[in-house]
Amino acid sequence: MDRDDRVEKLGEAECRRLLSTVPVGRVVYTAHALPAVLPVAFESAPDGRLVLALREGGTVSRALDGTVAAFQADQLDPAARSGWSVLVRGRTEVVRDPARYGAILAGGLAPWVRGGAPMYVLLTPELITGRRVLTPPDPPPGGVPRARAGNEARTGNGAARGTGPGGRPPR
């Protein structure tokens, strides 16, 4: 865990398990030499690869065929300020085999944005990382959080001691 014990690094097995609990993530790829992000429906295949469902055609099919891409999925709870995020990096390939395409289609995986024929992309994971953010502790009575070690105490006017106007060090 990180220094504050609220951010936990996840192992690969836990990352894979968490990916199987959500239906949508984001694929990150390069389009016209710039990063692009697209929400996509996906599933984890028995062989460990991710199957991404997109609409057929356009720059996405070219950008995700034989290239390195990233995929990110998460589940966050804004009220509890907790959740998890998994990032997968690897090589992609468009599914061209008719038998494999038919099997994926028959399994019900459909693009998140409906309309047009589906295109399936396989992402072969080369690196999988993840983090879980745990619910922060309740504030102490009175609702004023305690200063962390190493932080300067605050004065009545809101500026940290030892600072000048605007929080800058004195001259």
C-alpha positions as CSV (number, residue, x, y, z in Angstrom):
1,M,0.0,0.0,0.0
2,D,1.0,3.6,-0.5
3,R,2.1,5.9,2.4
4,D,-1.4,6.8,3.6
5,D,-2.6,3.1,3.5
6,R,-5.6,4.0,1.4
7,V,-4.1,3.2,-2.1
8,E,-3.4,-0.5,-2.5
9,K,-1.5,-1.9,-5.5
10,L,-3.3,-4.9,-7.0
11,G,-1.7,-8.1,-8.3
12,E,-2.4,-9.4,-11.8
13,A,-4.9,-12.1,-10.6
14,E,-7.0,-9.5,-8.7
15,C,-6.8,-7.1,-11.7
16,R,-8.2,-9.9,-14.0
17,R,-10.9,-10.7,-11.5
18,L,-12.0,-7.1,-11.3
19,L,-12.1,-6.7,-15.1
20,S,-14.6,-9.5,-15.2
21,T,-17.0,-7.5,-13.0
22,V,-17.6,-4.6,-15.4
23,P,-19.0,-4.5,-18.9
24,V,-17.4,-1.3,-20.2
25,G,-13.9,0.2,-20.2
26,R,-11.8,2.6,-22.3
27,V,-9.4,1.8,-25.0
28,V,-6.5,4.2,-25.4
29,Y,-4.8,4.3,-28.8
30,T,-3.0,6.6,-31.2
31,A,-5.0,8.5,-33.9
32,H,-3.2,10.9,-36.2
33,A,-0.2,10.9,-33.9
34,L,-2.3,11.9,-30.9
35,P,-3.7,9.9,-28.0
36,A,-7.4,9.0,-28.3
37,V,-9.7,7.3,-25.8
38,L,-12.9,5.5,-26.6
39,P,-15.4,3.8,-24.3
40,V,-16.0,0.2,-25.4
41,A,-17.8,-2.9,-24.3
42,F,-15.5,-5.8,-23.6
43,E,-15.1,-9.2,-22.1
44,S,-12.3,-11.4,-20.8
45,A,-11.7,-14.4,-23.1
46,P,-10.7,-17.8,-21.6
47,D,-7.2,-17.4,-23.1
48,G,-6.6,-14.3,-21.1
49,R,-7.0,-11.8,-23.9
50,L,-9.6,-9.0,-23.8
51,V,-12.2,-8.9,-26.5
52,L,-13.2,-5.3,-27.3
53,A,-16.4,-4.6,-29.2
54,L,-16.5,-1.6,-31.5
55,R,-18.4,-0.5,-34.5
56,E,-16.8,-1.5,-37.8
57,G,-14.9,0.9,-40.0
58,G,-13.1,4.2,-39.7
59,T,-9.8,5.1,-38.1
60,V,-10.3,3.0,-35.0
61,S,-10.1,-0.3,-36.9
62,R,-6.8,0.8,-38.5
63,A,-5.5,2.2,-35.2
64,L,-6.2,-1.0,-33.3
65,D,-4.8,-3.6,-35.8
66,G,-1.4,-4.8,-34.9
67,T,-0.5,-1.9,-32.7
68,V,0.2,-1.4,-29.0
69,A,-2.8,0.0,-27.1
70,A,-3.9,0.4,-23.5
71,F,-7.2,-0.5,-21.9
72,Q,-8.6,0.9,-18.6
73,A,-11.6,-0.1,-16.6
74,D,-12.7,1.0,-13.2
75,Q,-15.5,1.1,-10.6
76,L,-15.6,4.2,-8.4
77,D,-17.9,5.2,-5.6
78,P,-17.9,9.1,-5.5
79,A,-19.8,9.2,-2.2
80,A,-17.3,6.9,-0.4
81,R,-14.3,8.2,-2.4
82,S,-13.2,4.7,-3.0
83,G,-13.0,2.2,-5.9
84,W,-10.5,0.5,-8.2
85,S,-8.8,1.0,-11.5
86,V,-7.1,-1.5,-13.8
87,L,-4.8,-0.7,-16.7
88,V,-3.9,-3.3,-19.4
89,R,-1.2,-2.6,-22.0
90,G,-0.5,-4.9,-25.0
91,R,-0.8,-5.6,-28.7
92,T,-4.1,-5.6,-30.6
93,E,-5.4,-7.4,-33.5
94,V,-8.7,-7.3,-35.4
95,V,-10.6,-10.6,-35.3
96,R,-10.8,-11.8,-38.9
97,D,-11.3,-15.5,-38.4
98,P,-15.0,-16.1,-39.3
99,A,-15.4,-18.9,-36.7
100,R,-14.0,-16.8,-33.9
101,Y,-16.0,-13.7,-35.0
102,G,-19.2,-15.8,-35.1
103,A,-18.5,-17.3,-31.7
104,I,-18.0,-13.8,-30.1
105,L,-21.1,-12.5,-31.9
106,A,-23.1,-15.5,-30.7
107,G,-21.9,-14.9,-27.2
108,G,-23.8,-11.5,-27.2
109,L,-20.9,-9.1,-27.0
110,A,-22.0,-5.9,-28.7
111,P,-20.5,-2.5,-29.1
112,W,-21.3,0.1,-26.5
113,V,-22.4,2.5,-29.2
114,R,-25.0,0.6,-31.2
115,G,-25.5,0.7,-34.9
116,G,-23.6,-0.8,-37.8
117,A,-21.8,-4.1,-37.8
118,P,-19.6,-5.0,-34.8
119,M,-15.9,-5.3,-35.1
120,Y,-14.0,-7.2,-32.5
121,V,-10.4,-6.5,-31.4
122,L,-8.3,-8.8,-29.3
123,L,-5.9,-7.2,-26.8
124,T,-3.2,-9.5,-25.7
125,P,-2.0,-8.3,-22.2
126,E,1.7,-7.7,-21.8
127,L,1.4,-5.6,-18.6
128,I,-1.5,-5.4,-16.2
129,T,-1.5,-3.0,-13.2
130,G,-4.2,-1.8,-10.8
131,R,-4.9,0.1,-7.7
132,R,-7.7,0.1,-5.2
133,V,-8.6,3.3,-3.3
134,L,-10.0,2.4,0.1
135,T,-12.6,4.5,1.9
136,P,-10.9,7.3,3.9
137,P,-11.2,7.3,7.6
138,D,-13.9,9.5,9.2
139,P,-12.7,13.0,10.2
140,P,-12.1,13.5,13.9
141,P,-14.8,15.0,16.0
142,G,-15.5,18.6,15.0
143,G,-14.9,17.8,11.4
144,V,-11.4,19.4,11.2
145,P,-8.9,17.0,9.8
146,R,-5.6,16.7,11.7
147,A,-2.5,18.0,10.0
148,R,-0.3,15.3,8.5
149,A,3.2,14.8,9.7
150,G,5.5,17.2,8.0
151,N,2.8,19.8,7.2
152,E,3.1,23.2,8.8
153,A,0.5,24.3,11.3
154,R,-2.0,26.8,10.0
155,T,-2.5,30.2,11.5
156,G,-5.8,31.9,12.1
157,N,-5.8,33.6,8.7
158,G,-5.4,30.4,6.7
159,A,-1.8,30.9,5.8
160,A,0.8,28.3,6.9
161,R,3.3,29.6,9.4
162,G,6.5,30.7,7.9
163,T,4.9,31.9,4.6
164,G,4.3,35.3,3.2
165,P,1.4,36.6,1.2
166,G,-0.3,34.0,-1.0
167,G,1.4,31.2,0.8
168,R,4.8,32.0,-0.6
169,P,8.0,31.9,1.5
170,P,8.9,35.2,3.2
171,R,11.7,37.2,1.6
